[in-house]
C-alpha cells in the first residue's frame, strides 16, 4: 500500500513525505514512525528518491 501510493506521488511529480502518505492513506503519523517495518520501507523510498528520479 505504501509503495503503491508512493509511486503515485512520484508519478504526479511530487516529493514523497510522511505528511503526503498520512493524507492519502489515512493512517496516523505514529503508524509511520512506530512501525519498524513501515519505517524501513519509508526510509528506503526516501533514500531512493534522493538518489534518483524514480524508484
Contact map, one row per residue, 1 for C-alpha under 8 A:
1111100000000000000000000000000000000000000000000000000
1111110000000000000010001000000000000000000000000000000
1111111000000000000000000000000000000000000010000000000
1111111100000000000000000000000000000000000000000000000
1111111110000000000010011000000000000000000000000000000
0111111111000001000010000000000000000000000010000000000
0011111111100000000000000000000000000000000000000000001
0001111111110000000000000000000000000000000000000000000
0000111111111111000000000000000000000000000000000000000
0000011111111111000000000000000000000000000000000000010
0000001111111100000000000000000000000000000000000000000
0000000111111100000000000000000000000000000000000000000
0000000011111110000000000000000000000000000000000000000
0000000011111111000000000000000000000000000000000000000
0000000011001111100000000000000000000000000000001000000
0000010011000111110110000000000000000000000001001000000
0000000000000011111110000000000000000000000001000000000
0000000000000001111111000000100100000000000000000000000
0000000000000000111111100000100000000000000000000000000
0000000000000001111111110000000000000000000000000000000
0100110000000001111111111110000000000000000000000000000
0000000000000000011111111111100000000000000000000000000
0000000000000000001111111110000000000000000000000000000
0000100000000000000111111100000000000000000000000000000
0100100000000000000011111110000000000000000000000000000
0000000000000000000011111111000000000000000000000000000
0000000000000000000011101111101100000000000000000000000
0000000000000000000001000111111100000000000000000000000
0000000000000000011001000011111110000000000000000000000
0000000000000000000000000001111111100000000000000000000
0000000000000000000000000011111111100100000000000000000
0000000000000000010000000011111111100110010000000000000
0000000000000000000000000000111111110110000000000000000
0000000000000000000000000000011111110010000000000000000
0000000000000000000000000000011111111110000000000000000
0000000000000000000000000000000011111111000000000000000
0000000000000000000000000000000000111111100000000000000
0000000000000000000000000000001110111111110000000000000
0000000000000000000000000000000111111111111000000000000
0000000000000000000000000000000000011111111100000000000
0000000000000000000000000000000000001111111110000000000
0000000000000000000000000000000100000111111111000000000
0000000000000000000000000000000000000011111111100000000
0000000000000000000000000000000000000001111111110000000
0010010000000000000000000000000000000000111111111000001
0000000000000001100000000000000000000000011111111100000
0000000000000000000000000000000000000000001111111110000
0000000000000000000000000000000000000000000111111111011
0000000000000011000000000000000000000000000011111111111
0000000000000000000000000000000000000000000001111111100
0000000000000000000000000000000000000000000000111111100
0000000000000000000000000000000000000000000000011111111
0000000000000000000000000000000000000000000000001111111
0000000001000000000000000000000000000000000000011001111
0000001000000000000000000000000000000000000010011001111
